[in-house]
Amino acid sequence: MKTYTQPQKLIVAIALGIFVALLILSGQYGWRQSVLFVIGVLLGITLYKSSFGFASAYRKLILNRDGQGIYAQLLMLSITTILFAPLLSAGKIFGQELGGAIAPVGISGVIGAFIFGIGMQLGGACGCGTLYTIGSGNYTMIITLITFCLGSFCASISQDLWSGLPQIPPIVLGETIGWKNAVIVQLIIFFFLAIIVGIWTKNSPTSPKNSSWRDFLYNPWSIFTGGIILGLLNWLTLVISGQPWRITWGFALWMAKIATFLGWNPSSSKFWDGDPALSSSVLADTTSIMNLGLILGALLAAGLAGKLIPQTATNPSTLLSKAVGGLIMGFGAFAAFGCNIGAFFSGIASTSLHGWLWIIFALLGTFLIIKFTFPQTKLGAIK
C-alpha cells in the first residue's frame, strides 16, 4: 500500500475538498452538470495517469519516429466512432436530444487548424494538455492558458472578418452514406493509417501495462488504456450533455466574462450580443464545468501519486513561446470550429469531414514548425 507524506496528504485533502464543493455548487444547475463535472474529473485523471498527449504524440512521430501516441489515438477514435454511431443515428436517448460535433468545411477551418498545429508546439500542449498539465503542477502553462483564452476571445469578436471566407455546409458521412457504412469506412481508414504509421516508425504498438486492479489504481497507465477510457468518457459526455466533449468554447467564455467585468460591452460584438452565457454562472456552462473538472482530476491524480511538484522556473524565451503559442492556438481553434478535442477527436468520431480536414492541416502546421524552426529541439514536456 502506498504511503504519503504530510504535504501529499494535504494536497489530496484540498483536492477532495474542492471536488465536493464544486460538485455541490454545480448541482444547483441540475444533475447533468454534476455528472459532467465528475466526467471532467475522470478525464483529468485519465490524461494524467496515461500521460496521454496530442501535441507530444505528433512531435515524437516527426522527430523520433515514435508512433505509440498515434496508435493510441487511432484506437481511441475507432472506439468512439463505433460508440457514437448508434446514438447519433437515433438522434436522442432517454428523451435527451443528441448532436455530433459537426461544422462547415472551409478556408477558415484550414487556416485555423494550420496555425493551431504551430501553436500547440510553441505553447507546449494542446487544449486538454494545457489543462491537465496545470493541474499536475506545471504552472508555467498558466501563461498558455491565459493567452489561449485571449486568442479564442479575439477570434470571436473578429468573427465577421473570417467567417465570410469560402466554405461549404457540413458533410457528415453518417448522414451521407448511412451510419453503418460510415463506421466501416472510418475503421478502414484507421486501419490503413496504422499500417502507414507502422511503416514510417521504428516501433509497433505495445500491449497495455495494467494487468491487475492494484496495478491499475496505483501505477501509471498504458497510453492505450488512456485512449480506451477517453473514448468511453467522450461517449458518456454525449449521452449526458447531448453533445460530444469540447474545450475551446469554455476558454472564449471565460475571457468574455473577464472583458465584460472590465467594461467591455458585449452588444458591440455580433457573436456575443445577447448571449445568456455571459450573465450566468460559469458552473452552468457545460464546457466550463468539464474544463474545471479536468484540472481538478489531474491535481487529484498527481496528489495521489505523490508526484505533484510545482514547476515555475523557466527562461524568457520559453515564456514568450508559451504566450505566443497559446494566442495562436486560441484564435486557430475558434476559427477551425474546435481544437484537438472538439474538432479532431469529437469531429471525426461524429464522422464530420471537418474533423479530417482539421487533423491534416494541424499536422502540416506541426511538421513545418518542428522541421524549419526547431529542427534540433528535444522533446521536453510537451503534452
Contacts in CASP RR format, 6 or more apart in sequence:
PFRMAT RR
TARGET T0000
AUTHOR 0000-0000-0000
METHOD contacts of the structure
MODEL  1
MKTYTQPQKLIVAIALGIFVALLILSGQYGWRQSVLFVIGVLLGITLYKS
SFGFASAYRKLILNRDGQGIYAQLLMLSITTILFAPLLSAGKIFGQELGG
AIAPVGISGVIGAFIFGIGMQLGGACGCGTLYTIGSGNYTMIITLITFCL
GSFCASISQDLWSGLPQIPPIVLGETIGWKNAVIVQLIIFFFLAIIVGIW
TKNSPTSPKNSSWRDFLYNPWSIFTGGIILGLLNWLTLVISGQPWRITWG
FALWMAKIATFLGWNPSSSKFWDGDPALSSSVLADTTSIMNLGLILGALL
AAGLAGKLIPQTATNPSTLLSKAVGGLIMGFGAFAAFGCNIGAFFSGIAS
TSLHGWLWIIFALLGTFLIIKFTFPQTKLGAIK
2 218 0 8 1.000
4 12 0 8 1.000
4 306 0 8 1.000
5 306 0 8 1.000
8 303 0 8 1.000
8 306 0 8 1.000
8 308 0 8 1.000
11 299 0 8 1.000
11 302 0 8 1.000
11 303 0 8 1.000
11 306 0 8 1.000
11 308 0 8 1.000
12 300 0 8 1.000
12 303 0 8 1.000
12 304 0 8 1.000
15 296 0 8 1.000
15 297 0 8 1.000
15 299 0 8 1.000
15 300 0 8 1.000
15 303 0 8 1.000
16 300 0 8 1.000
18 296 0 8 1.000
19 41 0 8 1.000
19 296 0 8 1.000
19 297 0 8 1.000
19 300 0 8 1.000
22 37 0 8 1.000
22 283 0 8 1.000
22 289 0 8 1.000
22 292 0 8 1.000
22 293 0 8 1.000
22 296 0 8 1.000
23 34 0 8 1.000
23 37 0 8 1.000
23 38 0 8 1.000
25 283 0 8 1.000
26 33 0 8 1.000
26 34 0 8 1.000
26 36 0 8 1.000
26 37 0 8 1.000
26 283 0 8 1.000
26 289 0 8 1.000
27 33 0 8 1.000
27 34 0 8 1.000
28 283 0 8 1.000
29 281 0 8 1.000
29 283 0 8 1.000
29 284 0 8 1.000
32 240 0 8 1.000
32 241 0 8 1.000
33 283 0 8 1.000
33 284 0 8 1.000
33 286 0 8 1.000
33 289 0 8 1.000
35 240 0 8 1.000
36 237 0 8 1.000
36 240 0 8 1.000
36 241 0 8 1.000
36 286 0 8 1.000
36 289 0 8 1.000
36 290 0 8 1.000
37 289 0 8 1.000
37 290 0 8 1.000
37 292 0 8 1.000
37 293 0 8 1.000
39 233 0 8 1.000
39 236 0 8 1.000
39 237 0 8 1.000
39 240 0 8 1.000
39 290 0 8 1.000
40 233 0 8 1.000
40 289 0 8 1.000
40 290 0 8 1.000
40 291 0 8 1.000
40 293 0 8 1.000
40 294 0 8 1.000
40 297 0 8 1.000
41 293 0 8 1.000
41 294 0 8 1.000
41 296 0 8 1.000
41 297 0 8 1.000
41 300 0 8 1.000
42 229 0 8 1.000
42 233 0 8 1.000
42 297 0 8 1.000
43 128 0 8 1.000
43 230 0 8 1.000
43 233 0 8 1.000
43 245 0 8 1.000
43 290 0 8 1.000
43 293 0 8 1.000
43 294 0 8 1.000
43 297 0 8 1.000
44 131 0 8 1.000
44 132 0 8 1.000
44 293 0 8 1.000
44 294 0 8 1.000
44 295 0 8 1.000
44 296 0 8 1.000
44 297 0 8 1.000
44 298 0 8 1.000
44 301 0 8 1.000
45 297 0 8 1.000
45 298 0 8 1.000
45 300 0 8 1.000
45 301 0 8 1.000
46 52 0 8 1.000
46 221 0 8 1.000
46 226 0 8 1.000
46 227 0 8 1.000
46 229 0 8 1.000
46 230 0 8 1.000
46 233 0 8 1.000
47 53 0 8 1.000
47 128 0 8 1.000
47 129 0 8 1.000
47 132 0 8 1.000
47 226 0 8 1.000
47 230 0 8 1.000
47 294 0 8 1.000
47 298 0 8 1.000
48 132 0 8 1.000
48 135 0 8 1.000
48 136 0 8 1.000
48 297 0 8 1.000
48 298 0 8 1.000
48 301 0 8 1.000
48 302 0 8 1.000
49 220 0 8 1.000
49 221 0 8 1.000
49 226 0 8 1.000
49 301 0 8 1.000
50 220 0 8 1.000
50 221 0 8 1.000
50 222 0 8 1.000
50 223 0 8 1.000
50 225 0 8 1.000
50 226 0 8 1.000
50 227 0 8 1.000
50 229 0 8 1.000
51 220 0 8 1.000
51 223 0 8 1.000
51 383 0 8 1.000
52 72 0 8 1.000
52 223 0 8 1.000
52 226 0 8 1.000
52 227 0 8 1.000
52 230 0 8 1.000
53 69 0 8 1.000
53 125 0 8 1.000
53 126 0 8 1.000
53 128 0 8 1.000
53 129 0 8 1.000
53 383 0 8 1.000
54 73 0 8 1.000
54 120 0 8 1.000
54 126 0 8 1.000
54 127 0 8 1.000
54 128 0 8 1.000
54 129 0 8 1.000
54 340 0 8 1.000
54 344 0 8 1.000
54 383 0 8 1.000
55 117 0 8 1.000
55 120 0 8 1.000
55 121 0 8 1.000
55 124 0 8 1.000
55 125 0 8 1.000
55 126 0 8 1.000
55 129 0 8 1.000
55 340 0 8 1.000
55 366 0 8 1.000
55 382 0 8 1.000
55 383 0 8 1.000
56 69 0 8 1.000
56 379 0 8 1.000
56 382 0 8 1.000
56 383 0 8 1.000
57 67 0 8 1.000
57 68 0 8 1.000
57 69 0 8 1.000
57 70 0 8 1.000
57 72 0 8 1.000
57 73 0 8 1.000
58 70 0 8 1.000
58 363 0 8 1.000
58 366 0 8 1.000
59 121 0 8 1.000
59 366 0 8 1.000
59 370 0 8 1.000
59 379 0 8 1.000
59 382 0 8 1.000
60 66 0 8 1.000
60 67 0 8 1.000
60 68 0 8 1.000
60 69 0 8 1.000
60 379 0 8 1.000
61 67 0 8 1.000
61 69 0 8 1.000
61 70 0 8 1.000
61 197 0 8 1.000
61 200 0 8 1.000
61 201 0 8 1.000
62 366 0 8 1.000
62 367 0 8 1.000
62 370 0 8 1.000
62 371 0 8 1.000
63 370 0 8 1.000
63 377 0 8 1.000
63 379 0 8 1.000
64 202 0 8 1.000
64 379 0 8 1.000
65 200 0 8 1.000
65 201 0 8 1.000
65 202 0 8 1.000
66 201 0 8 1.000
66 202 0 8 1.000
66 203 0 8 1.000
67 197 0 8 1.000
67 198 0 8 1.000
67 201 0 8 1.000
67 203 0 8 1.000
68 203 0 8 1.000
68 205 0 8 1.000
68 206 0 8 1.000
68 223 0 8 1.000
69 223 0 8 1.000
70 193 0 8 1.000
70 197 0 8 1.000
70 201 0 8 1.000
71 194 0 8 1.000
71 197 0 8 1.000
71 205 0 8 1.000
71 224 0 8 1.000
72 223 0 8 1.000
72 224 0 8 1.000
72 226 0 8 1.000
72 227 0 8 1.000
73 227 0 8 1.000
74 190 0 8 1.000
74 193 0 8 1.000
74 194 0 8 1.000
74 197 0 8 1.000
75 224 0 8 1.000
75 227 0 8 1.000
75 228 0 8 1.000
76 226 0 8 1.000
76 227 0 8 1.000
76 228 0 8 1.000
76 230 0 8 1.000
76 231 0 8 1.000
76 345 0 8 1.000
77 186 0 8 1.000
77 190 0 8 1.000
77 345 0 8 1.000
77 348 0 8 1.000
77 349 0 8 1.000
78 186 0 8 1.000
78 187 0 8 1.000
78 190 0 8 1.000
79 227 0 8 1.000
79 228 0 8 1.000
79 231 0 8 1.000
79 232 0 8 1.000
80 231 0 8 1.000
80 234 0 8 1.000
80 235 0 8 1.000
80 345 0 8 1.000
80 349 0 8 1.000
81 183 0 8 1.000
81 186 0 8 1.000
81 187 0 8 1.000
81 190 0 8 1.000
81 348 0 8 1.000
81 349 0 8 1.000
81 351 0 8 1.000
82 183 0 8 1.000
82 187 0 8 1.000
83 231 0 8 1.000
83 232 0 8 1.000
83 235 0 8 1.000
83 349 0 8 1.000
84 100 0 8 1.000
84 235 0 8 1.000
84 238 0 8 1.000
84 244 0 8 1.000
84 349 0 8 1.000
84 350 0 8 1.000
84 351 0 8 1.000
85 174 0 8 1.000
85 179 0 8 1.000
85 180 0 8 1.000
85 182 0 8 1.000
85 183 0 8 1.000
85 351 0 8 1.000
86 179 0 8 1.000
87 93 0 8 1.000
87 98 0 8 1.000
87 235 0 8 1.000
87 238 0 8 1.000
87 239 0 8 1.000
88 98 0 8 1.000
88 99 0 8 1.000
88 100 0 8 1.000
88 174 0 8 1.000
88 179 0 8 1.000
88 350 0 8 1.000
88 351 0 8 1.000
89 174 0 8 1.000
89 178 0 8 1.000
89 179 0 8 1.000
90 98 0 8 1.000
91 97 0 8 1.000
91 98 0 8 1.000
91 99 0 8 1.000
92 98 0 8 1.000
93 239 0 8 1.000
96 239 0 8 1.000
96 240 0 8 1.000
96 242 0 8 1.000
97 242 0 8 1.000
98 238 0 8 1.000
98 239 0 8 1.000
98 242 0 8 1.000
98 243 0 8 1.000
99 238 0 8 1.000
99 242 0 8 1.000
99 243 0 8 1.000
99 244 0 8 1.000
99 350 0 8 1.000
100 238 0 8 1.000
100 243 0 8 1.000
100 244 0 8 1.000
100 346 0 8 1.000
100 347 0 8 1.000
100 350 0 8 1.000
100 352 0 8 1.000
101 243 0 8 1.000
101 244 0 8 1.000
101 246 0 8 1.000
101 342 0 8 1.000
101 343 0 8 1.000
101 346 0 8 1.000
101 347 0 8 1.000
101 349 0 8 1.000
101 350 0 8 1.000
101 352 0 8 1.000
102 170 0 8 1.000
102 172 0 8 1.000
102 347 0 8 1.000
102 350 0 8 1.000
102 352 0 8 1.000
102 354 0 8 1.000
103 109 0 8 1.000
103 170 0 8 1.000
103 337 0 8 1.000
103 338 0 8 1.000
103 343 0 8 1.000
103 347 0 8 1.000
103 352 0 8 1.000
103 354 0 8 1.000
103 355 0 8 1.000
104 167 0 8 1.000
104 168 0 8 1.000
104 169 0 8 1.000
104 170 0 8 1.000
104 337 0 8 1.000
104 354 0 8 1.000
105 167 0 8 1.000
105 168 0 8 1.000
105 170 0 8 1.000
105 171 0 8 1.000
105 353 0 8 1.000
105 354 0 8 1.000
105 357 0 8 1.000
106 165 0 8 1.000
106 166 0 8 1.000
106 167 0 8 1.000
106 168 0 8 1.000
106 354 0 8 1.000
106 357 0 8 1.000
107 165 0 8 1.000
107 166 0 8 1.000
107 167 0 8 1.000
108 162 0 8 1.000
108 163 0 8 1.000
108 164 0 8 1.000
108 165 0 8 1.000
108 167 0 8 1.000
108 335 0 8 1.000
108 336 0 8 1.000
109 167 0 8 1.000
109 335 0 8 1.000
109 336 0 8 1.000
109 337 0 8 1.000
109 354 0 8 1.000
109 357 0 8 1.000
109 358 0 8 1.000
109 361 0 8 1.000
110 336 0 8 1.000
110 357 0 8 1.000
110 361 0 8 1.000
111 162 0 8 1.000
111 165 0 8 1.000
111 332 0 8 1.000
111 335 0 8 1.000
111 336 0 8 1.000
111 361 0 8 1.000
112 331 0 8 1.000
112 332 0 8 1.000
112 333 0 8 1.000
112 335 0 8 1.000
112 336 0 8 1.000
112 361 0 8 1.000
113 332 0 8 1.000
113 336 0 8 1.000
113 343 0 8 1.000
113 357 0 8 1.000
113 358 0 8 1.000
113 359 0 8 1.000
113 360 0 8 1.000
113 361 0 8 1.000
113 362 0 8 1.000
114 361 0 8 1.000
114 362 0 8 1.000
114 364 0 8 1.000
114 365 0 8 1.000
115 328 0 8 1.000
115 329 0 8 1.000
115 331 0 8 1.000
115 332 0 8 1.000
115 365 0 8 1.000
116 328 0 8 1.000
116 329 0 8 1.000
116 330 0 8 1.000
116 332 0 8 1.000
116 333 0 8 1.000
116 336 0 8 1.000
116 339 0 8 1.000
116 340 0 8 1.000
116 362 0 8 1.000
117 329 0 8 1.000
117 361 0 8 1.000
117 362 0 8 1.000
117 363 0 8 1.000
117 364 0 8 1.000
117 365 0 8 1.000
117 366 0 8 1.000
117 369 0 8 1.000
118 325 0 8 1.000
118 328 0 8 1.000
118 365 0 8 1.000
118 366 0 8 1.000
118 368 0 8 1.000
118 369 0 8 1.000
119 324 0 8 1.000
119 325 0 8 1.000
119 326 0 8 1.000
119 328 0 8 1.000
119 329 0 8 1.000
119 369 0 8 1.000
120 126 0 8 1.000
120 127 0 8 1.000
120 325 0 8 1.000
120 329 0 8 1.000
120 340 0 8 1.000
120 362 0 8 1.000
120 366 0 8 1.000
121 366 0 8 1.000
121 369 0 8 1.000
121 370 0 8 1.000
121 374 0 8 1.000
121 382 0 8 1.000
122 321 0 8 1.000
122 322 0 8 1.000
122 324 0 8 1.000
122 325 0 8 1.000
122 326 0 8 1.000
122 328 0 8 1.000
122 369 0 8 1.000
123 130 0 8 1.000
123 144 0 8 1.000
123 321 0 8 1.000
123 322 0 8 1.000
123 324 0 8 1.000
123 325 0 8 1.000
123 326 0 8 1.000
123 329 0 8 1.000
124 130 0 8 1.000
124 141 0 8 1.000
124 144 0 8 1.000
124 321 0 8 1.000
124 322 0 8 1.000
124 325 0 8 1.000
124 381 0 8 1.000
124 382 0 8 1.000
124 383 0 8 1.000
125 133 0 8 1.000
125 141 0 8 1.000
125 144 0 8 1.000
125 382 0 8 1.000
125 383 0 8 1.000
126 329 0 8 1.000
126 339 0 8 1.000
126 340 0 8 1.000
126 341 0 8 1.000
126 383 0 8 1.000
127 148 0 8 1.000
127 247 0 8 1.000
127 248 0 8 1.000
127 329 0 8 1.000
127 333 0 8 1.000
127 339 0 8 1.000
127 340 0 8 1.000
127 341 0 8 1.000
128 247 0 8 1.000
128 294 0 8 1.000
128 340 0 8 1.000
128 341 0 8 1.000
129 383 0 8 1.000
130 141 0 8 1.000
130 144 0 8 1.000
130 145 0 8 1.000
130 148 0 8 1.000
130 326 0 8 1.000
130 383 0 8 1.000
131 145 0 8 1.000
131 247 0 8 1.000
131 291 0 8 1.000
131 294 0 8 1.000
131 295 0 8 1.000
131 298 0 8 1.000
132 294 0 8 1.000
132 295 0 8 1.000
132 297 0 8 1.000
132 298 0 8 1.000
132 383 0 8 1.000
133 141 0 8 1.000
133 298 0 8 1.000
133 381 0 8 1.000
133 383 0 8 1.000
134 141 0 8 1.000
134 142 0 8 1.000
134 145 0 8 1.000
134 295 0 8 1.000
134 298 0 8 1.000
135 295 0 8 1.000
135 296 0 8 1.000
135 297 0 8 1.000
135 298 0 8 1.000
135 299 0 8 1.000
135 302 0 8 1.000
136 298 0 8 1.000
136 299 0 8 1.000
136 301 0 8 1.000
136 302 0 8 1.000
136 307 0 8 1.000
136 308 0 8 1.000
137 299 0 8 1.000
137 302 0 8 1.000
137 308 0 8 1.000
137 309 0 8 1.000
137 310 0 8 1.000
137 311 0 8 1.000
138 311 0 8 1.000
138 381 0 8 1.000
139 310 0 8 1.000
139 311 0 8 1.000
139 312 0 8 1.000
140 311 0 8 1.000
140 312 0 8 1.000
140 314 0 8 1.000
140 318 0 8 1.000
140 319 0 8 1.000
140 322 0 8 1.000
141 322 0 8 1.000
143 319 0 8 1.000
143 322 0 8 1.000
143 323 0 8 1.000
143 326 0 8 1.000
144 322 0 8 1.000
144 323 0 8 1.000
144 325 0 8 1.000
144 326 0 8 1.000
144 329 0 8 1.000
145 251 0 8 1.000
145 326 0 8 1.000
147 322 0 8 1.000
147 323 0 8 1.000
147 324 0 8 1.000
147 325 0 8 1.000
147 326 0 8 1.000
147 327 0 8 1.000
147 330 0 8 1.000
148 251 0 8 1.000
148 326 0 8 1.000
148 327 0 8 1.000
148 329 0 8 1.000
148 330 0 8 1.000
148 333 0 8 1.000
149 251 0 8 1.000
149 252 0 8 1.000
149 254 0 8 1.000
149 255 0 8 1.000
149 330 0 8 1.000
150 255 0 8 1.000
150 327 0 8 1.000
150 330 0 8 1.000
151 255 0 8 1.000
151 326 0 8 1.000
151 327 0 8 1.000
151 328 0 8 1.000
151 329 0 8 1.000
151 330 0 8 1.000
151 331 0 8 1.000
151 332 0 8 1.000
151 334 0 8 1.000
152 248 0 8 1.000
152 250 0 8 1.000
152 251 0 8 1.000
152 252 0 8 1.000
152 255 0 8 1.000
152 330 0 8 1.000
152 331 0 8 1.000
152 333 0 8 1.000
152 334 0 8 1.000
153 251 0 8 1.000
153 252 0 8 1.000
153 255 0 8 1.000
153 256 0 8 1.000
153 259 0 8 1.000
154 327 0 8 1.000
154 331 0 8 1.000
155 162 0 8 1.000
155 252 0 8 1.000
155 330 0 8 1.000
155 331 0 8 1.000
155 332 0 8 1.000
155 333 0 8 1.000
155 334 0 8 1.000
155 335 0 8 1.000
156 252 0 8 1.000
156 256 0 8 1.000
156 269 0 8 1.000
156 271 0 8 1.000
156 272 0 8 1.000
156 334 0 8 1.000
157 268 0 8 1.000
157 269 0 8 1.000
157 271 0 8 1.000
157 272 0 8 1.000
159 270 0 8 1.000
159 271 0 8 1.000
160 270 0 8 1.000
162 335 0 8 1.000
170 352 0 8 1.000
170 353 0 8 1.000
170 354 0 8 1.000
171 352 0 8 1.000
171 353 0 8 1.000
171 354 0 8 1.000
172 182 0 8 1.000
172 350 0 8 1.000
172 351 0 8 1.000
172 352 0 8 1.000
172 353 0 8 1.000
173 181 0 8 1.000
173 182 0 8 1.000
173 185 0 8 1.000
173 186 0 8 1.000
173 351 0 8 1.000
173 352 0 8 1.000
173 353 0 8 1.000
174 181 0 8 1.000
174 182 0 8 1.000
174 351 0 8 1.000
176 182 0 8 1.000
177 185 0 8 1.000
179 351 0 8 1.000
182 351 0 8 1.000
183 351 0 8 1.000
186 348 0 8 1.000
186 351 0 8 1.000
194 205 0 8 1.000
198 204 0 8 1.000
205 224 0 8 1.000
206 222 0 8 1.000
206 224 0 8 1.000
207 222 0 8 1.000
207 224 0 8 1.000
208 221 0 8 1.000
208 222 0 8 1.000
208 224 0 8 1.000
208 225 0 8 1.000
209 215 0 8 1.000
209 219 0 8 1.000
209 220 0 8 1.000
209 221 0 8 1.000
209 222 0 8 1.000
209 225 0 8 1.000
210 216 0 8 1.000
210 219 0 8 1.000
210 221 0 8 1.000
210 222 0 8 1.000
210 225 0 8 1.000
216 225 0 8 1.000
220 305 0 8 1.000
230 345 0 8 1.000
231 349 0 8 1.000
233 245 0 8 1.000
234 244 0 8 1.000
234 245 0 8 1.000
234 345 0 8 1.000
234 346 0 8 1.000
234 349 0 8 1.000
237 243 0 8 1.000
237 244 0 8 1.000
237 245 0 8 1.000
237 290 0 8 1.000
238 244 0 8 1.000
238 245 0 8 1.000
241 286 0 8 1.000
243 286 0 8 1.000
244 342 0 8 1.000
244 345 0 8 1.000
244 346 0 8 1.000
244 347 0 8 1.000
244 349 0 8 1.000
244 350 0 8 1.000
245 290 0 8 1.000
245 341 0 8 1.000
245 342 0 8 1.000
245 345 0 8 1.000
245 346 0 8 1.000
246 287 0 8 1.000
246 338 0 8 1.000
246 341 0 8 1.000
246 342 0 8 1.000
246 346 0 8 1.000
247 287 0 8 1.000
247 291 0 8 1.000
247 333 0 8 1.000
247 338 0 8 1.000
247 339 0 8 1.000
247 341 0 8 1.000
247 342 0 8 1.000
248 287 0 8 1.000
248 330 0 8 1.000
248 333 0 8 1.000
248 334 0 8 1.000
248 338 0 8 1.000
248 339 0 8 1.000
248 342 0 8 1.000
249 285 0 8 1.000
249 287 0 8 1.000
250 285 0 8 1.000
250 287 0 8 1.000
250 288 0 8 1.000
250 291 0 8 1.000
251 291 0 8 1.000
251 330 0 8 1.000
251 333 0 8 1.000
252 334 0 8 1.000
253 277 0 8 1.000
253 278 0 8 1.000
253 282 0 8 1.000
253 285 0 8 1.000
253 287 0 8 1.000
253 288 0 8 1.000
254 282 0 8 1.000
254 288 0 8 1.000
256 264 0 8 1.000
256 266 0 8 1.000
256 272 0 8 1.000
256 278 0 8 1.000
257 278 0 8 1.000
257 282 0 8 1.000
260 266 0 8 1.000
260 278 0 8 1.000
266 272 0 8 1.000
266 273 0 8 1.000
266 274 0 8 1.000
266 275 0 8 1.000
266 278 0 8 1.000
267 273 0 8 1.000
267 274 0 8 1.000
272 278 0 8 1.000
277 284 0 8 1.000
277 285 0 8 1.000
282 288 0 8 1.000
282 289 0 8 1.000
282 292 0 8 1.000
283 289 0 8 1.000
283 292 0 8 1.000
299 308 0 8 1.000
302 308 0 8 1.000
329 339 0 8 1.000
330 339 0 8 1.000
333 339 0 8 1.000
333 343 0 8 1.000
336 343 0 8 1.000
336 354 0 8 1.000
336 358 0 8 1.000
337 343 0 8 1.000
337 354 0 8 1.000
337 358 0 8 1.000
338 358 0 8 1.000
340 362 0 8 1.000
343 354 0 8 1.000
343 355 0 8 1.000
343 358 0 8 1.000
344 355 0 8 1.000
344 358 0 8 1.000
344 359 0 8 1.000
344 362 0 8 1.000
347 354 0 8 1.000
347 355 0 8 1.000
347 358 0 8 1.000
348 355 0 8 1.000
348 356 0 8 1.000
348 359 0 8 1.000
370 377 0 8 1.000
END
